[in-house]
Amino acid sequence: MRTEDFGKLVLRLAIGILMLLHGLGKLSGGIGFIEGSLVKAGLPGFIAYGVYIGEILAPVLLIVGYWTRPAALIVAVNMVFAIALVHMNELFSLTRNGAWALELQGLFLFGALAVALLGAGRISLGGRFN
């Protein structure tokens, strides 16, 4: 195995596991907040159910390395929606410590884009053809 494959595995696991934890929280706590944000933005509330795809199904696919590129793009789109609906007022803000206020959302977004560009690597269900 090449070190690049291990690097892709680490990136997939980090983005997938951490995003999945957010999704599991939505399973137990519901998606009412997201639905309300969508309706407030003039979008249909049923789109909120897409969070289960973006924060549960897609992360599981990232973790196992199957349909990795589409799954990573779904996570990235999920993060664009999260930033646009909930965090837009923090987009150009810094914390008291000088960090970007959206560094977690940015890491999820750009990490998912990196996985979409790099693919899963050989240490995955999709193997070298993924």
Backbone torsions as a table, in degrees:
resi	resn	phi	psi	omega
1	MET	NA	143.7	176.9
2	ARG	-89.5	154.8	179.6
3	THR	-63.5	-26.5	178.0
4	GLU	-61.8	-37.1	178.9
5	ASP	-66.7	-38.3	176.7
6	PHE	-68.2	-37.8	176.5
7	GLY	-63.0	-42.0	176.5
8	LYS	-64.2	-38.7	177.5
9	LEU	-62.1	-47.2	179.8
10	VAL	-60.0	-44.6	179.9
11	LEU	-64.6	-45.1	178.2
12	ARG	-59.8	-45.6	-178.9
13	LEU	-66.0	-42.5	-179.0
14	ALA	-62.0	-51.5	-179.1
15	ILE	-66.5	-45.6	-176.4
16	GLY	-64.5	-49.4	-177.2
17	ILE	-66.8	-46.2	-178.0
18	LEU	-65.8	-38.1	177.6
19	MET	-69.8	-38.1	178.7
20	LEU	-60.4	-37.6	177.6
21	LEU	-60.9	-37.4	175.2
22	HIS	-64.1	-41.8	179.6
23	GLY	-64.8	-40.9	178.3
24	LEU	-63.2	-34.8	174.8
25	GLY	-63.1	-35.4	177.9
26	LYS	-72.2	-31.9	176.4
27	LEU	-62.8	-41.1	-178.0
28	SER	-84.7	-33.3	-176.1
29	GLY	-98.0	-10.9	-179.8
30	GLY	87.5	172.6	-177.0
31	ILE	-118.7	19.0	-179.1
32	GLY	-56.2	-40.0	179.7
33	PHE	-62.1	-42.4	-179.6
34	ILE	-66.9	-44.0	179.2
35	GLU	-59.1	-43.5	177.8
36	GLY	-62.7	-39.9	178.4
37	SER	-65.1	-39.2	178.8
38	LEU	-65.7	-46.6	180.0
39	VAL	-62.3	-41.1	178.2
40	LYS	-61.3	-32.9	179.4
41	ALA	-84.8	2.1	178.3
42	GLY	85.6	15.0	179.5
43	LEU	-105.7	155.8	179.0
44	PRO	-65.8	137.7	-176.7
45	GLY	-64.4	-27.0	-177.3
46	PHE	-64.5	-18.4	177.6
47	ILE	-60.6	-23.3	-179.6
48	ALA	-58.2	-28.6	179.3
49	TYR	-66.2	-17.9	175.0
50	GLY	-62.9	-20.0	178.4
51	VAL	-62.1	-29.8	178.0
52	TYR	-67.8	-31.8	175.5
53	ILE	-72.7	-46.0	-175.9
54	GLY	-75.3	-22.2	-176.1
55	GLU	-119.2	-1.6	175.8
56	ILE	-127.6	-61.9	-176.9
57	LEU	-63.6	-52.9	-178.5
58	ALA	-60.7	-43.7	176.6
59	PRO	-61.6	-37.8	176.9
60	VAL	-62.4	-41.6	177.4
61	LEU	-63.1	-38.2	176.5
62	LEU	-63.4	-44.5	-177.4
63	ILE	-60.2	-45.5	-177.5
64	VAL	-84.5	-15.7	178.0
65	GLY	77.7	43.7	178.7
66	TYR	-127.2	132.7	-173.0
67	TRP	50.8	45.7	-169.6
68	THR	-65.1	-47.3	-177.3
69	ARG	-63.0	-48.9	176.7
70	PRO	-62.1	-38.5	178.8
71	ALA	-62.2	-42.3	179.2
72	ALA	-64.8	-38.5	177.3
73	LEU	-65.6	-36.4	176.7
74	ILE	-63.9	-42.9	177.5
75	VAL	-61.7	-42.2	179.9
76	ALA	-62.7	-44.3	178.0
77	VAL	-63.4	-40.7	176.3
78	ASN	-56.0	-42.6	-179.2
79	MET	-71.2	-34.4	175.6
80	VAL	-61.4	-44.0	177.2
81	PHE	-62.6	-43.9	-179.9
82	ALA	-60.6	-44.1	179.9
83	ILE	-66.1	-45.7	-177.0
84	ALA	-66.5	-38.6	-174.7
85	LEU	-86.1	-33.3	-170.6
86	VAL	-117.5	-33.5	-168.6
87	HIS	-115.0	10.3	-174.6
88	MET	-59.0	-33.6	-179.2
89	ASN	-70.8	-11.7	179.0
90	GLU	-104.1	2.7	-171.7
91	LEU	-55.3	-39.4	-177.9
92	PHE	-111.6	27.3	-176.7
93	SER	-104.2	152.3	173.9
94	LEU	-116.4	153.6	175.6
95	THR	-80.1	177.5	177.1
96	ARG	-59.6	-29.1	-178.0
97	ASN	-88.7	2.4	178.1
98	GLY	89.8	4.2	178.6
99	ALA	-83.6	155.9	175.5
100	TRP	-66.3	132.4	-177.6
101	ALA	-62.2	-24.2	-178.9
102	LEU	-109.1	33.2	-175.7
103	GLU	-64.7	-35.0	177.9
104	LEU	-66.2	-48.1	178.2
105	GLN	-63.2	-38.7	177.7
106	GLY	-64.7	-40.6	178.1
107	LEU	-63.8	-43.8	176.6
108	PHE	-61.1	-46.4	-178.0
109	LEU	-63.3	-54.0	-175.5
110	PHE	-74.6	-30.7	173.8
111	GLY	-64.4	-43.0	177.8
112	ALA	-64.5	-40.3	176.9
113	LEU	-63.1	-38.5	177.7
114	ALA	-63.0	-43.5	178.1
115	VAL	-63.3	-40.7	178.6
116	ALA	-61.0	-36.9	179.8
117	LEU	-77.9	-36.8	-175.1
118	LEU	-85.6	-29.9	-173.9
119	GLY	83.2	-177.6	-172.5
120	ALA	-82.0	-29.3	-172.8
121	GLY	85.4	178.0	-175.4
122	ARG	-74.8	-21.2	-179.4
123	ILE	-89.8	73.5	-175.8
124	SER	-163.6	165.8	175.8
125	LEU	-64.5	-33.2	-180.0
126	GLY	-77.2	-15.3	179.4
127	GLY	59.2	-150.6	-175.6
128	ARG	-73.7	-10.2	-179.7
129	PHE	-95.8	0.3	-176.5
130	ASN	-76.4	NA	NA
